[in-house]
Amino acid sequence: MTPAVTFSFFGTLLLINGIAFLRRSWLGKRPRNLLSLIFGWFAVVAGIALFCHAWGGEVGMAYALLVFSLAAFLVIAFGIEDRSHRRQKVRDVAPEPEERLTNWRRATAKALLSIVLAGVAAIGIGVAFAVSAPMETHDRIVIGGLLVPVLWGGGMAWTLADAKLLRATLLLLLISALSYGIAFLPKALAL
Amino acid sequence: MTSPKTSSPTHKRPLLPPKFVQAMLAGHSALGLAFAALIYIVCLTGTIAVFMFELQRWEQPDIAPIPHSVSAEVVANALQAGQRQALADNAAHDLFIMGPNPHSGYARLAVGYRDHETDVRGDWIANADGDLVARAQAPWTTFVTVLHGSLHLPHTWGAFLVGLTGVALLSSLVSGLLSHPRMFKDAFHLRWGGSRRLQDADLHNRLGVWGLPFHFVVSLSGALIGLATLVVGVLALAAYDGDTEKAFAAILGPHAGPDESAGPLPDIAAMIRAVQAAKPDAVFTSANFDHIAKADQVVHLGMRAPGHLPLANVYYFKGDGMALGDGGLEEGGIGQQILGVLQPLHFGWFGGIPVKLAYGVLGIALSIVTYTGVTIWLSRRRDKGRPAPGWEKIWAGVGWGQPLALGLSALAALYLGSPIIIPAYLAASALAILFALGCRSGTAAAAILRTASAFVLLAVVFAHLTIWNGRVVDTMGVAVDTTLLLVALGLLMPLAKRRSGVNTMAPSLTK
């Protein structure tokens, strides 16, 4: 085994152990399980550090996060609770989404708001960043581009959760006007 | 996402106000239901696309793989052979060479060329000496990757729709987290059996939360790749006089100029050696010749140095060998490095087969998260006395119809070739939904379609083994067949357990 593979092996063990200790801590009552919590996080951090040491920060972090997720799935799989013969308790019931009166007109308005207007605003901010941020051309274009899905996704989540359509509409319109103003201002001034 | 418990045994003040959680959950449900089928198809095909290079080899297993990187002389030979073939096919405009890369799992030397004006193209596989040995033929892999990238719609629109699906997934991750107030407390609960809603909610939340780094990275990178044309289009309007190519060139490097008079064939071996003089451990991964053998040609040479995530850094050269700089994908600015990691992080092409297998598991997990998102909603309706049996059947038809349709399309590709793949896939997808509607319940439809998917996968393995019998020289052909066999057996397992009296199948929605 190469040193990198050996480090990865021990890193994987640490991550599995760390998550197992976190499980013990989170399923128990504090402060009795505080030690498990501390050891769990310490082992997780140490496992990630071993991966980074073995493969370098860039590749090691990517490997560690993959193993982290898979290790958690493994720990959960070992702790499956079979409830085939148990009755459901009241406290097991999931929270309910907010009951909202809706109609086709409102649903269409929500869809337009979350998909179209949130998208327009997100692209506006991304392009404004790509045009005006004080960075190298590559950096501002790529970061501006990266901002678009993040902001669009955030905007979608917010507009769909917010029952007040007018508030979201006005805010998104304002953001769009400002961002496109910033994005196209240099071009307008050059004319 | 839904949390399995509402009331805490302790009387702590909740981290998120219940009203806020309910509002987020309502938004999460609406978004999830609106985009569920698209997200599911994109996730499932994306999981398969992770193994694109392996599937290409499975579709053409009579060509020996090249496990290690190739020398500069081999690349030069491949270039000359490719150019000769491109001239013979009257398509010598742009030429592309892709070499073996253990980092991404690509184990072939491929040469492609195309003429954008006549739309003539050719894709070849070269041997370890750089001689062209066969035309590349992987129609099913191409079908799945195009389905994942643009849903077989006109490319711009399809990519935009997939990008929008990525945004919806990203948004669902945000709203899911915010509607999950007991994320840490419930982080390890997985209750199986009993209430279907509780079981699916646990599965949905556990796979969703613990796989979050992966889910976030693939949805963000996928959304950015899909929306790139739209975003760069607006950027071009704002800063590049509407010239999209100019805007793309600002981030993707220089392109060939307008002078199309004859020029020399680039000395690619010298270019590779020039890069290796500065970076001795860099190896060849790809070369893109824009307007090959023309006066204004430009070469994009991909060379990979160890210790980095990108598939390679790109070095730009003029046709006469003059260096024009590099893309900085490995050690450049933050934007350049982000650009470099987008593709490997999205597809899991940065650690060979182990990383791809991890991506496979996490991709299936994301598909399950999407599938159970809808079944939770359906179960909730049933629990509240407002069942939607029609939608339960349709969703079973969508969810289990996809493996079936993808399997049948692979079978069609093996026996009938490329033209029949899309019709076979569309017909199977539609028929699966119609069949599900005719079943007595969604659970019954799911069980039958899952069993049918398993038998179709077995048929694919049988077809592949008989078609390529005695001609397989690439062990990947056998490895993929074995994997498909195991997947088929896995799909049949609930059926076998039920017959032997052990009922571990998911409880019926009617329970």
Interface residues (C-beta under 8 A of the other chain):
Chain A: L22 R23 W26 L27 W55 G56 E58 V59 A62 Y63 L65 L66 V67 F68 S69 L70 A72 F73 V75 I76 A77 G79 I80 E81 D82 R83 S84 H85 R86 R87 Q88 V90 R91 D92 V93 A94 P95 E96 P97 E98 R100 K110 A111 S114 I115 G119 I123 G126 V127 A130 V131 M135 E136 T137 H138 D139 R140 I141 V142 I143 G144 G145 L146 V148 P149 V150 W152 G153 G154 G155 M156 A157 W158 T159 L160 A161 D162 A163 A183 F184 P186 K187
Chain B: T2 S3 P4 K5 T6 S7 P9 P18 K19 F20 V21 Q22 A23 M24 L25 A26 G27 H28 S29 A30 L31 A34 G163 L164 G166 V167 A168 L170 S171 S172 L173 V174 S175 L178 S179 P181 F184 K185 A187 F188 H189 L190 R191 W192 G193 G194 S195 R197 L198 Q199 A201 R206 L207 W210 G211 L212 P213 F214 S219 L220 A223 L224 L227 A228 L230 V231 V232 V234 L235 L237 A238 A239 A247 A250 I251 G307 H308 L309 G328 G332 G333 I334 G335 Q336 I338 L339 L345 F350 G351 V355 A358 Y359 V361 L362 A365 I376 R380 P507
